[in-house]
Amino acid sequence: MQLPEGVKQPRRTDNTLVKALARAFRWKQLLESGEFITVAELAEHEGIAPSYMTRVLRLTLLAPDIVEAILGGTQGPEMTLALVLDPFPVQWEMQVVLCCGVRRAK
């Protein structure tokens, strides 16, 4: 649906994506602080599979524009947790191109 010019896109915060981002950055901090030495150790403490934890930890590599869009609820409807847990390029410019649902703030 195309909105008339000047009308702001309604915000649609995806709590699942926001929660995944929060977990990713929390886990990253726990690893970087040395509180946990390995992903396997942290995953065991959290009661989840290490493979899932590594996929969620990759979210800390998302471009700032994408993180901002998710937190602000301006990501497109096609941006789901399943989509962002799939492998994505490390280069931020390529991520923004591939995640066409990100709308840049004006």
Buried (B, 14 or more C-beta within 10 A) or exposed (E): EEEEEEEEEEEEEBEEBBEBBEBBBEBBEBBEEEEBEEBEBBBBEBEBEBEEBEBBBBBBBBBEBBBBBBBBBBBBEEBBBEBBBEEBEEEBEEBBEEBEBBEEEE
